[in-house]
Amino acid sequence: MEELKIIENYEEKIAAYDLMLNTLMFDTETIACKDGKEHRLEAIEILMEDYYNLKNDDKVYDALKKLENCDLAYDQKRKVKLLLKEFNKLKSIPKDLYLKIQSVANKSQMVWEKAKENNDYSLFAPYLKELIKLDIEACKYRNKDLDCYDLLLDDHEEGMNQEKYDIFFDMIKTELLPIIKKINAKNSELNFKNLKGNYNINKQKEFIKILADYLHFDNSWGYIGEYMHPFTCAISPNDVRITTYYRQDDVVDGIFSTIHEIGHGFYEHQTSDKLMDSILSSKSNAMHESQSRLLENNIARRKAFWINLFPKLKEIFAKELEDIDLDDFWHSINKSECSLIRTMADELTYPIHILIRYELEREIFAGKCNLDNLNILWNEKVEKYLGIKVDKDSNGILQDVHWASNEFGYFPTYALGSAFAAQIFYHLNKEIDVDNCLINNNFIKIENWLKEHIHCYGGLYDANTILKKALNEEFNPKYYIDYLKEKYQKLYDIIK
């Protein structure tokens, strides 16, 4: 069929542009020389105009419209549906507006870095306001009858909207905030060993290599770099690049940041080769986050995970961990304590960080807040839900790059992904003995289960369909709530 050939050629070209742009952006954020950044961004803007024209090709659009109602195989039908969604979004937005949004977002990220370094939200606020204004304008072109924030939520997680997220986050507030309050009152009674110290960065990197080997994150296809805000960039399934961040006073932060990104990396690496260079390789954001949270929390915070690794960590940091044994370490990495930084938050308080961002985004796009004072509103919500005061903007509203990257509607997928992870882990642990695999250095068995049940599908199905195929049931947030309540009630000896 001629139309299918047109789509095939189109996807090959898009894949080539994606590879080029992703490589440029990864280098810009990691190894490229700082003084050349502005010139690279100018080059990227030129490429983005060609990219826009390619993704707005009338010939491809006409082929998709002809295929829309044809009797196709499931994978072809899914591909047509996802591509049409992209085309309809892009075609509804005027070219000059689309390119302006890309340009402002690129500049916004540079200003965000400067604002964060200077702890000054006022530097970033004008760019944030401009991005929000442009997004609202774009949403009106896309669908003037649909709520703008609902459009953005669906962009980042297929089928999600405020109504569904409100139910999910109301459950989190109702079920988890009372436990957090009890734990805050009890923390002073418990003797958690302090793991803070002076950890040489080069020695931390030495341990990260051991950790990567344990998890089979192979440098033949996986690369670990550094960036102030860890992220994963999949150039291709066999060129997966992650970044991590090291802090000299906190060895745990770098370890778990790396584990988190390796979780993302495995998802990219283990997606079926048949889906490569196709829109069907694009995954649900929440499902992607489930794989990083699953590895970081449900697996790596188990004592069994550290049976083999802790002695090696202690050997590298013999002086710093002299008075710490495995039980001390395990208890400390599972301690729950309200803190300012999302990426460093424990499992129990983490969804509250996402709740704060979700409520602010909802208010922003409802026109209910003054963006010049958004940092103050942020601080108020942190104190309301977590009971702590924000000391500076870099530890508050400027801590995350997402808004500077124009990723409004993305944050809720972090909490949703954590909930997916709890449900997936429950079934994974029923089918294979996770602790036995970890103790016997047989992590490959866990990898293979995830590949067979989750990773291989890529974007062939939406997240809920993948859960049904893998677990024989739809998404159920009760697994997440029960997992957190059981874990922390037991750890803190709290009466139910």
N, C-alpha and C positions, 0 to 999 in steps of 0.2 A: 504494500500500500504506500503510495507516494507520500502521504501526509506523515506516516510513521518515519520515513527516511528523513524528512525535513526536521522532525523533532530530534531524531538521533544526531544529525549534523549540528543542530542548535546546541544540544547538551554537551557535545564535544568542545565546542567553542567556549561555552560558559565555563566548563571545567578548566580550560586552559587559562581563562581570565582569573578565575578563582584562585588557581594555583599561583599565578603571578602576583595578584594583589595580596593574598594571604602571606606569601613569602616576604613581600615588601613591608607589610605592616608588622610582621614578627621581627624582622631585622630592625625596623625603626624603633620598636619598643625595647629591644634587647642589646644587640651588638653594634648597631650602626653608630657612627660618630655623631655626637650631640649637635655640633654646629651645622651639620648637613641636613638636619631634620626638616627645616622649613622647605628646602628645595625638594626633598623627597615627597613631602605632602603636596607640593605644587604639581609634581609629576603624577602623583596618584589621582589628583583631581582631573587631569587631562585623560588619564586612563578610564576614570569613572564615567566621563561623558561618552566614550566609546562603549563602555559596558552598558550604560543606560540605553543607548541606541540599539545595541544587540538584544537587550531584554525587552525592547519595545517594538520588535520587528513585526510588521503587519503580516508578512508571509507566514511567519511562525504562528501568529495569533489566529489567522484564518484556518491554518491546518488544525490547530487545537479545537477550534469551534466545530469543524467538520467531524473531528474524532469524538467530540463530547457525547454524542448519542449513538455512536457505533457499538456494535457487539464486539468488545475487545476482551482479551485475557485480563484477569484481575490486576496484575502488575502494570499493564499498559493503561488501564482505566484509572488506577490510582495516580499514575504519573501525569496523565492528562488533567485530572482534577487539581493536583497540586500546582502544576504549571499554570493552569488557567487562573487559579487564585492569585498567583504572583503577577501574571499579566494584567488581570483586571485591576489589581492594586496600583500597579505602575502606570497603566494607561489612563487612570482616572486623575493622576496627579500631573499638573503641567511640568514640562521638562525643566524650566528655569527654577521652579519651586523645589523639585527633587534634587537638582544639583546644588542649590543653595543650602538645603538641609545637610547634604553630605559635607559641604565646605565648612559650615558652621560647626558641625560635629567634630571634624578634624581639628579645627582651631580650638574648640572647646576643651578637647583633651589636653592640649598643650597648656592652656590657661589653668585647667584643673590641677595639673602637676605643680605649677607655680603657686597657686592658691593654697594647695595642701602643704607645700614646703614652708609657706609663710603664715599658715594658720589663719587665713583671711578669706572668709566666704564672699566678702564684697567684691573681690577680684573676679570671682566665678559667676556671681549672680546675674550680670547682664547677659552672659552667654546662655545660661540656663533659661532665662526668661525668653530669649530669642528662639531657642530650640523648642520650647513649649508652645510658643506662639505659632511657629512654623508647623509643628505637628498638628495642632488644632486646625489650622488652615487646610493641611493635607487631608485630615480626616473628613472635613466637610466636603471636599471633592470626592472622596471615596464613597461616602454614604452619609448624606446630610441628615437622614432619619435615625441613624444608629448612634448611640452614645460613643463619644470619641474614646473613652477609656476602655469600653468593651471591645472596640476594634483593636486597640493595642494589646489587650490581654489575649485575644484570640490570635494575634500575630505571633505571640511568643509561646502559646500553648493552644493547639487546635481544640476548639470546642469550649474553651473556658471563658467566663464572663464574671461580672461583679456579683451577680446573684449566687453563683456556685462558690466563688471564693469567700463571700460573706458567711455562708454556712460553715465552710471549712475553718475560717479564722475565728468565728464565734465559738466553735468547739475547742479550739486551742486556748482561747481566753478562759472559757468556763472550766476546762479540765486541768489546765497546766498552771495558770497563775496562782491558784491556792497552794499547790505543792511548792512552787518557787518561793512563795512567801514563807512557808514553814521551814524550808531549807535555809533561807537567808537568816532566819532566827536561830537555826541550829548549827551553822557553820563554825561559830566561835567555840562550840563545845567539842568539836572533833579535831584530832591531831593529824591533819594532812601534812606530809613532808613538803617543804618548799623546794621546788626544782629549779628556781631561778639561780643564776650564777654567772660566771665568766667563761663562756664556751667559745673557744677559738673557731672562727668561721671555716678555716681550711680543714679542721678536724671534723666539723659538722658535715662538710662535703664528703669527707672520707666515709662517714657513716651512711650518708645518702646513697653512695655507690653500693654499699652492702645491702641496704634496704631495697634498692632497685633490683639487685640480683635475686634477692629472696622472693620478690614479687614477679620475677621474670620480665621486668621492663627492660627489654633488650636494646642496646644502643645501635643495633643494625636497623632498627625501625623507630626507635624512640630517643629523643634528645631532651636533656634537662638544662634549661638556662635560668637566668635570674631576672626578676622584675619586681618593682615595688608592690604591685598588686598581682599575685599569681594568676595565670591563665593557661589555657590549652589551645593550641592552634594545629588543626589537622590539615597539613598540606595534601596528604593522601593517606590511605590506610597504612602504608609502609614508610611514611614520613610524618610522624606525630611528634610535635614539639610542645613541651610543657615548660612552665617557668615556676620557680619557687622563690621564697624570700627568707633570708637568714637574719636572725637577731642574736647579737652576741650574748645578751642576758637571758635568752630563752631558747633552749635547744628543742623543746617540744613543739614550738610554733613552726619551725622549719620542717620538722619531721612530718607533722600532720598536714601541712600545706602541700608537701610533696606527695604524700599518700593520696590526698584528695584529687590532685591533678592527674596522678597515675590512673585513678579510677576513670576519669574522663578519657585518658589516653587509650586504655584498653577497649573502651566502647568503640572508639574510632578504628582501632587496629583490627578488631574482631568482627566488624560488620562484613557481611558477605561480599566477596569480590565482584559478584554479579551486579551489585548495586553501585559500584564505583563510577565516578564521573556522571552521576545521574542525580536528579532531585530526590530519588528514592534512597540516597545515602544520607539525606538530611534527617536528623533525629528530633524527636520531641525534646524540648528544653528540660521539662520536668523529668523525663526518663533519663536524660543525660545526667542531670543532677543526682538522680537516684543512684547512679553507678559510682559517682564520686563519694557521696555520703555513705553508701553501703560499705565501701572499702574503708573510708576514713573512720567511721563510727561503729557500725554494726559488727565489723570484722576486726579492725585494727585497735579498738579499745577493749577487746577481749584479752584476758590474761594469757590465753593460749598463744596469741599472736606474738607475745614477747618472750615466750619460753626460750626460743633460739636467739632472738635479736637483742634482748636486754643485756646478756653477758658481753656481747660485742660492743654495745654502746658503752657499757661500764668500763670495758677494757680501754676504749679510746679516751674516755673522760674519767679516769680512775680517781683523780683528786676531787673533781667536782661532784661525783656520785659516790664518794667514799662511804657515806653513812646511809645510802639508799639501797634497799633490797628490792626484789621483784614486786613484792606485795605493796611496798611503799610507792613504787613507781606506778603500779596499776591503779591504786587508789587515787593518786594525785592526778593522773591523766583523765580520770572520770569525775573529778570534783565538779560540782555545780556552784557557780558563783557569778552573780550579775556583773557584767563587764561592758565596756563601751564599744569594743571592736567586734563586728559581726564575724569576721573570719577566724577570730580567736575564741568565740563563744562556745560553751559546752553544749551538748546535745539538747539539754532541757530548756535552756534560755534562748537557743538559736532561733526557734520559730517566732519568738517575741520580737527579735530584731527585724524579721521579715514583716511581721504584723505592723510594726511602726512604719516601715517604708510603704507598705500597701495602703495604709490609712492616709498617709501623706499624699501619695500619688492619686488616690481617689479624690481627695480634697482639692488637689491642684487642678485636675481636669474638670472638676465641678465648679471651678472658679471661686472656691471658698477660702483661699488663703493668699496673703500678701507674700509674693516671692522674695521681696527684699528682706523680709524677716523670717524666711523659711528655716534658717539655722536656729532661730529662737523657738519656733514651733517644734522642730526636731528635738531640741533639748528638753522641752516640756513633756513630750511624749516619752522620752527615755526615762525621765524622772517618774512619770506617772506609772509606767509599766514595770520598770526595772529598779526603781527606787534609788538611782544614782544620778549624780550631776555630771554633765559634760564639761570638761575643763577647757577644751579648745576645739576649734572647728575641724582640725585634722583628725581628731578622735570622734567627731560627730558627723555632720553632714558631708564633709569632704573625704571621708574614709573610703568610699567606694567610687569607682570610675564609671559605673553604669549610666548615670544620668548625663555625664559629660559625653558618653558614647551614644547618646540618644536611644537608650534601651529602656524606655518607659514601658511598664507592663511586664518586665522580665523578672523582677524581684520575687513575685509570688511563686514562680516556678521553683525557687529554692526550697520553700517550705513544702510545696506539693511533692517535690522530688524526695525530700527526706521521708515523707509519708509513704511514697512508693517503696523506698528502700526498706522500711520496716516490714512491709507486707511481703516483699520479695525475699528478705532474709528469713522470715518465718518459714516459708516453703522450701527455700534452699536448705536450711538446717534440718528440715524434716526428711529430705531426700538423701543428703550426705552429711556425715558427721564433720562439721566445720572445724571444731576444736582438734579433732584427730588429724585432719589435713594440715592444720597449722603447726601442731606439735611435731609432726613427722615430715615437715618441710615438703609437703605435697600440695602446694598452692595451685598447681596446674589443674587439679581436679575441680577446684572452685572456678578457675578461669573457664574451663571447658563447659561447666554447667551454665555459667552466665552466657557464654557464646551461643550455646545451643538454645537456650530459653529466652534470651533477651537480645544480645548483641547482634546476632546474625540478621535480624529483621530490619535494622536501620529505620528508614521512614516508610517502609512498605505498609505499615499499619499505624494507626494513631496509638497513643499510649494505653488507653483503656483496652483496646483490642489486644495489644501485646500482653497485658496483664492477664486477660482472659485465656489467651493461648498458652501462656507460660504457667499460670497458677490455677486455671479452671475457675476463676472468679473475677468479678469486676473490682475496681478500686474501692477499698474500704478503709477510711481514715482511722477506724477503731484500732487497727493493728498498731498504728503509730502511737496513739494515745496510750494504749495498754502497754506497749513496749517501754515508753518513757516512764510511766507511772510505776510499773513493776520494778524497773531497774533502779530508779532513784528512791523509791520507798524502801527497797531492800538495802541499798547502799547507805542510806541515812537512818535506817531503822525507824521509819515513820509509820504510824498506825493508820491503816486505810480508813 
